[in-house]
């Protein structure tokens, strides 16, 4: 009898691992994978969303309604925009609702500690493989046999399942994602999770691999955000008041130094060898002002101010002439959903601020980095971005020393 019981527990653990592995694949596929833009996999997202919605219905009676306030408010935001703009059942809204449902379900099923641990380990494996692939692509012909596919934007990918690359820019490592910028974003998040969301001593080998991965991604924003994450090291292991005072002084010094570097970035770049790197030169003020991201930011705000209450909706938005406007996620949500779109930036902000084991300094830097990420890529329909959103708001303790989720008593 005891043997049977033990076997049943082992089988249960194995089943949990299989289910968790399934969710890792789902999150990856709908969080910036190359396959998301190459193949038509949207229907699978909708099906998974319906299944998760059924599970959530059975859960709702167990908890008080106010604990679902953020989730319900986001659904209300979407429904109001759909109705007011006469856009019921458009594919965009169905995808968005599915993303909300799935990420909310996962954020209330798994603890923050589990999510960040799996993510960091996943990114470590992905980055190690990508560094090997990156070396082979740029120094050998061993990966020339990989099959090639073009996505909806006619960008060609060489697909190796565990490593992909874009033949037109082999010098930029995109790992298994649709572009190097997405890879850089996840590396930055992995670094932050390892530095400030780890209750034990952070893993130096993982950090080294992540930073090397950032260098190979050749992402302009990745370079800048990766440099900013170094500031977290001064606060990650402060335990005593004397250390805290010293770290305050040191961190403020480096923060001031960082501001001076940013204010004099043009001079530094133009008078150094950095001027030879075309990705670094995108940080120049003239380049930034005329960049697609800045144009998207300004264009989205104009649409929002013209339609501040309910937004323009997705149909009218797609008729606008703003190129790549969805890359500025925070202003994109304002343009599409109107004033209610502020819940997205507000939710991320509140989720970070409420973290009890983060210092004020860590919160400020984390907010700055996360908002920068949300302003450089289209995250509105990315599962992992929303999983972070709900996890931050469902868990008040960032380090994993004390864990809780939405359904904790």
C-alpha positions in Angstrom: 0.0 0.0 0.0 2.8 2.4 0.9 4.7 1.5 -2.3 1.5 2.2 -4.3 1.1 5.6 -2.6 4.7 6.5 -3.2 4.3 5.6 -6.9 1.2 7.7 -7.2 3.0 10.7 -5.8 5.9 10.1 -8.2 3.5 9.9 -11.1 1.8 13.1 -9.9 5.2 14.9 -9.8 5.9 13.6 -13.3 2.5 14.8 -14.5 3.1 18.2 -13.0 6.5 18.4 -14.8 4.8 17.4 -18.1 2.1 20.1 -17.6 4.7 22.7 -16.7 6.8 21.8 -19.7 3.7 22.2 -21.9 3.1 25.7 -20.5 6.8 26.7 -21.1 6.4 25.8 -24.8 3.1 27.6 -25.0 4.5 30.8 -23.4 7.5 30.7 -25.6 5.5 30.2 -28.8 3.3 33.2 -28.0 5.9 35.5 -26.5 8.1 36.5 -29.4 9.0 33.2 -31.1 9.9 33.1 -34.8 7.1 30.6 -35.3 4.6 33.2 -34.2 5.2 35.2 -37.3 6.0 32.4 -39.7 3.1 29.9 -39.1 -0.6 30.4 -38.4 -0.8 29.3 -34.8 -3.4 31.9 -33.6 -6.2 29.3 -33.5 -4.2 27.3 -30.9 -4.0 30.3 -28.7 -7.8 30.8 -28.9 -8.4 27.1 -28.0 -6.0 27.2 -25.0 -7.7 30.5 -23.9 -11.1 28.8 -23.9 -9.8 25.9 -21.8 -8.2 28.2 -19.3 -11.4 30.2 -19.1 -13.3 27.1 -18.1 -10.8 26.3 -15.4 -11.0 29.9 -14.1 -14.8 29.8 -13.9 -14.6 26.8 -11.5 -12.0 28.8 -9.4 -13.9 32.1 -9.1 -16.4 30.9 -6.5 -13.5 30.1 -4.1 -12.2 33.7 -3.7 -13.6 37.2 -3.2 -14.4 39.2 -6.3 -12.0 42.1 -5.4 -9.0 39.8 -6.0 -10.0 39.6 -9.6 -10.3 43.3 -10.0 -7.3 43.9 -12.3 -8.2 41.0 -14.5 -11.9 41.9 -14.8 -11.0 45.5 -15.4 -8.8 44.6 -18.4 -11.6 42.4 -19.8 -14.0 45.3 -19.3 -11.6 47.7 -21.1 -11.5 45.4 -24.1 -15.3 44.9 -24.2 -16.0 48.6 -23.9 -13.6 49.4 -26.8 -15.1 46.6 -28.9 -18.7 47.8 -28.4 -18.1 51.5 -28.7 -16.1 51.1 -32.0 -18.4 48.5 -33.4 -15.7 45.8 -33.6 -17.2 42.8 -31.8 -15.4 39.5 -32.4 -12.5 40.8 -34.4 -9.5 38.5 -34.3 -7.3 41.1 -32.5 -9.6 41.3 -29.5 -10.1 37.5 -29.4 -6.3 37.0 -29.3 -5.9 39.7 -26.7 -8.6 38.3 -24.4 -7.1 34.8 -24.8 -3.6 36.2 -23.8 -5.2 37.8 -20.7 -7.0 34.6 -19.7 -4.1 32.3 -20.2 -1.6 34.6 -18.4 -4.0 35.2 -15.5 -4.6 31.5 -15.2 -0.9 30.7 -15.1 -0.2 33.7 -12.8 -2.6 32.3 -10.3 -1.6 28.7 -10.7 2.1 29.0 -10.3 4.0 31.0 -7.6 6.2 33.9 -8.6 9.2 31.9 -7.4 8.4 29.1 -9.7 7.9 31.4 -12.7 11.1 33.3 -12.3 13.1 30.2 -11.6 11.9 28.4 -14.7 12.3 31.5 -16.8 15.9 32.1 -15.7 16.9 28.5 -16.3 15.1 28.5 -19.6 17.0 31.6 -20.8 20.3 30.2 -19.6 19.9 27.1 -21.7 18.6 29.1 -24.7 21.5 31.5 -24.4 24.2 28.9 -24.2 22.8 27.1 -27.3 22.5 30.4 -29.1 26.1 31.4 -28.4 27.3 28.1 -29.9 25.0 28.6 -32.9 26.1 32.2 -33.2 29.8 31.1 -33.4 29.1 28.4 -35.9 27.0 30.7 -38.2 29.6 33.5 -38.2 32.7 31.3 -38.4 31.7 28.1 -40.2 29.3 26.7 -42.8 28.0 23.9 -40.6 24.6 25.4 -40.2 24.0 26.3 -43.9 21.8 23.2 -44.2 19.1 24.6 -42.0 15.7 25.0 -43.7 14.6 28.6 -44.4 11.2 30.2 -44.0 9.9 33.7 -44.6 7.4 35.3 -42.1 4.5 37.6 -42.8 6.9 40.6 -43.1 9.1 38.7 -45.7 11.9 38.3 -43.2 13.8 35.1 -43.8 14.8 32.7 -40.9 17.0 29.7 -40.9 15.2 27.4 -38.5 17.1 25.0 -36.3 14.3 24.5 -33.7 16.6 25.1 -30.7 18.5 27.9 -32.5 17.4 30.2 -35.4 19.1 33.0 -37.2 18.3 35.6 -39.7 20.6 35.2 -42.8 20.4 38.9 -43.6 21.9 39.8 -40.2 24.0 36.8 -39.0 26.0 39.2 -36.9 23.0 39.6 -34.6 22.0 36.8 -32.4 18.3 36.3 -32.1 18.5 32.8 -30.4 15.0 31.3 -30.9 13.1 34.5 -31.0 11.7 36.5 -34.0 14.4 39.3 -33.7 17.5 40.1 -31.7 15.7 42.9 -29.8 13.3 40.4 -28.2 16.2 38.1 -27.3 17.9 41.1 -25.6 14.7 42.0 -23.7 14.4 38.6 -22.2 18.1 38.6 -21.3 17.7 41.9 -19.5 14.7 40.4 -17.6 16.6 37.3 -16.8 19.5 39.4 -15.4 17.0 41.3 -13.2 15.4 38.2 -12.0 18.7 36.6 -11.1 20.0 39.7 -9.3 17.0 40.9 -7.2 14.5 38.0 -7.3 16.8 35.4 -5.9 16.8 34.7 -2.2 20.1 32.9 -2.4 23.4 34.1 -3.8 23.1 34.8 -7.5 24.7 32.6 -10.0 27.7 34.4 -11.5 28.0 31.9 -14.5 24.5 32.6 -15.5 25.0 36.4 -15.3 28.2 36.1 -17.4 26.3 34.1 -20.1 23.5 36.5 -20.1 25.7 39.5 -20.6 27.7 37.8 -23.4 24.3 37.0 -25.0 23.5 40.7 -24.8 26.7 41.6 -26.6 26.0 39.1 -29.4 22.4 40.4 -29.9 23.8 43.7 -31.0 20.6 45.5 -29.8 20.9 49.2 -29.2 18.4 49.2 -26.4 19.8 46.0 -25.0 23.3 47.6 -24.6 21.8 50.5 -22.7 19.4 48.5 -20.5 22.1 45.8 -19.9 24.4 48.5 -18.6 21.7 49.9 -16.3 21.1 46.4 -14.8 24.6 46.5 -13.4 23.3 49.0 -10.8 21.2 46.2 -9.2 24.4 44.5 -8.1 25.0 47.1 -5.5 21.7 46.3 -3.8 21.1 42.7 -4.4 22.7 41.4 -1.1 22.5 44.3 1.3 21.7 42.9 4.8 23.1 45.3 7.4 22.4 49.0 8.0 26.0 50.0 7.6 26.2 48.1 4.3 23.0 49.8 3.3 24.5 53.3 3.9 27.6 52.4 2.0 25.5 51.0 -0.9 23.3 54.1 -0.9 26.4 56.2 -1.4 27.9 53.9 -4.0 24.7 53.4 -5.9 23.9 57.1 -6.0 27.5 57.8 -7.3 26.9 55.3 -10.2 23.4 56.6 -10.8 24.8 60.1 -11.2 27.6 58.8 -13.4 25.0 57.0 -15.5 23.0 60.2 -15.9 26.2 62.1 -16.9 27.0 59.4 -19.5 23.4 59.6 -21.0 23.5 63.4 -21.1 26.9 63.3 -22.9 26.2 60.2 -24.9 26.7 61.9 -28.3 30.1 63.2 -27.3 31.2 59.8 -25.9 30.1 57.9 -29.0 31.4 60.2 -31.6 34.8 60.5 -30.0 35.4 56.8 -29.5 35.5 53.6 -31.4 31.8 53.1 -30.6 31.1 55.3 -33.6 32.0 52.4 -35.8 29.2 50.3 -34.4 26.0 51.1 -36.3 23.8 49.7 -33.5 25.5 51.9 -30.9 25.2 55.0 -33.1 21.4 54.5 -32.9 21.7 56.0 -29.4 22.7 59.4 -30.8 20.1 62.0 -30.1 19.4 62.8 -33.8 19.0 59.1 -34.6 16.7 58.6 -31.6 14.5 61.6 -32.4 14.0 60.3 -36.0 13.7 56.7 -35.0 10.6 54.6 -35.6 10.1 54.2 -31.9 9.9 57.9 -31.3 7.5 58.4 -34.3 5.3 55.6 -32.9 5.4 57.2 -29.5 4.3 60.6 -30.8 1.8 59.2 -33.3 0.1 57.1 -30.7 -0.3 59.9 -28.3 -1.8 62.1 -31.0 -4.4 59.4 -31.7 -5.1 59.1 -28.0 -5.6 62.8 -27.4 -8.0 62.8 -30.4 -10.0 59.8 -28.9 -9.2 59.9 -25.2 -12.3 58.1 -23.8 -12.7 54.8 -25.7 -9.7 55.0 -28.1 -9.8 54.5 -31.8 -10.2 50.7 -31.7 -8.1 48.4 -33.8 -9.8 48.9 -37.2 -9.3 52.7 -37.3 -5.8 52.2 -35.8 -4.8 49.9 -38.6 -5.8 52.6 -41.1 -3.4 55.1 -39.5 -0.2 55.8 -41.3 2.1 55.3 -38.3 4.7 52.7 -39.2 5.4 50.0 -36.6 3.2 51.9 -34.1 2.6 48.9 -31.9 6.2 48.7 -30.8 5.4 51.5 -28.3 3.2 49.2 -26.2 2.2 51.7 -23.5 1.1 54.4 -25.9 -0.3 51.9 -28.4 -2.7 50.6 -25.7 -3.8 54.2 -25.0 -4.5 54.8 -28.7 -6.5 51.6 -29.1 -8.3 51.5 -25.7 -8.3 55.1 -24.6 -8.0 56.2 -21.0 -8.6 52.7 -19.7 -5.4 51.7 -21.5 -3.6 53.4 -18.6 -4.4 50.3 -16.5 -1.6 48.5 -18.3 1.2 50.9 -17.4 -0.4 51.5 -14.0 -0.6 47.7 -13.3 3.1 47.2 -14.0 3.9 50.3 -11.9 1.8 49.2 -8.9 3.1 45.6 -9.2 6.7 46.7 -8.8 6.0 49.3 -6.1 4.1 46.8 -3.9 7.1 44.4 -3.8 7.9 44.5 -0.1 11.5 43.2 -0.3 12.7 45.6 -2.9 14.4 48.8 -1.9 13.2 52.1 -3.3 16.3 52.3 -5.5 15.6 48.8 -6.9 12.0 49.8 -7.6 12.9 53.0 -9.5 15.5 51.2 -11.7 13.2 48.2 -12.3 10.3 50.5 -13.3 12.6 52.5 -15.6 13.9 49.3 -17.3 10.5 47.7 -17.6 8.9 50.8 -19.1 11.7 51.1 -21.5 11.2 47.5 -22.6 7.5 48.1 -23.0 8.3 51.2 -25.2 10.5 49.4 -27.7 8.6 46.3 -28.7 5.0 45.1 -29.2 4.2 43.4 -25.9 0.4 43.8 -25.9 -0.1 40.2 -27.2 2.9 38.5 -25.5 2.0 35.9 -23.0 5.1 36.2 -20.9 4.7 40.0 -20.5 1.2 39.5 -19.1 2.4 36.7 -16.9 4.9 39.1 -15.3 2.1 41.6 -15.0 -0.2 39.3 -13.1 2.6 37.7 -11.1 3.8 41.0 -9.8 0.4 42.0 -8.8 -0.4 38.7 -7.1 2.8 38.4 -5.2 4.1 41.0 -2.8 7.4 39.4 -2.1 10.0 39.5 -4.9 12.8 37.4 -3.5 11.1 34.1 -3.1 11.7 34.0 0.6 8.0 34.4 1.2 5.7 33.2 -1.5 2.1 33.9 -2.1 -0.4 34.0 -5.0 -4.0 35.1 -5.6 -5.6 32.2 -3.9 -3.5 32.1 -0.7 -5.6 32.5 2.4 
